[in-house]
Amino acid sequence: MKRSGWDQLLCEHGRIVLSFVFFALVFAGMLSGAEPSSAVKRPVVGAIRWDAWSGGGVTAQVERTLGPNKYRDRLPWFAEVLDDDHVRIHGDTQETVDREIRFAADAGLDYWAYVMYPEADAMSRPLRRHLDSEIRDQLNFCVILHNNIGVSARDWPKERDRAIALLKEPGYQKTATGQPLVYYFTSHTERFQELREAIATERLNPYYVYLGWNPPEDYRREKTKGFDAVSAYADGSQVDTFAELVQCVENNWRRAAEADIRYIPLVTTGWDKQPRKENPVSWELDHDYHKQAGFPSQAKPLEIAQHLDRAIQFVDANRAET
């Protein structure tokens, strides 16, 4: 990752402007055990997209959580401030997505990992914009199987076929051995097994990564179910500072390396749920953080950049395991 580009991506006029870099996932390109190649100049870096800016009911709730003036530094760069308590967030334009592709590519990011929702859901709009972009070749993408698994029986065949079609798209992120990179973040279902069988008939042979919470235990459990590696979607450790949160995340890297498992390191940008504690969102009403007294402090751009640098160094040093 180009340091100057990454710092610019993280910060503009002294504030963090991460409208798409929620968490980063770093892998070496040797995920399937291939020998190192001179073509592999550095580990591959991707960012998770959970697209709360794309309109619909989710965006309306996020606008409410970030409406108070004290949370203005959490807004994406394209947000509009209406008054002291209200904002408008409208990221569903081709111009916005194209500009974000340029931001990401200029900083050296390799791919976006899109959390998948049903095709008709507003949360799926940014992926459609990505696929429609005239500059999509500047940035790869892959999928995180999630809510698209739980559609109705009537809609499931369409969603199953849609997922398979996405793996065949130009620019889909692959490992060094040509395997499509597929993350999975939901409970186990018969649907997932059916999808895997359907994908196998297409001879696509994805590299399946389970997003869990505890690398050694996750890997021992999930490898028996066909997963090739494990990673994490987030780290919600109850600590006071961003530095302490980073320490928790990086401890998991080390635990994975010591256990000699295939692990894609998570890079966190923070975990401050205070806006949603004050203005709850419907999908997290029963989460434990509502009882927390505090959350980790806000990260500085340089702290995130240094955390990412360490992840890249970790993967370089553990290519046989990651």
Secondary structure, DSSP 8 states (H G I E B T S, - for coil): --HHHHHHHHEETTEE--SS-SEEEEE-S-TT-----TT--S-EEEEEE--TTSSHHHHHHHHHHT-SGGGGGGS-TT-EEEETTEEE----SHHHHHHHHHHHHHHT--EEEEE---TTSGGGHHHHHHHH-TTGGGSEEEEEE-GGGG--TTTHHHHHHHHHHHHTSTTB-B-TTS-BEEEE-S---HHHHHHHHHHHHTT---EEEEEES-HHHHHHHHGGGT--EEEES------SSHHHHHHHHHHHHHHHHHTT--B--EEE-----HHHHHS--GGGTT-GGGG-S-------HHHHHHHHHHHHHHHHHTTTT-
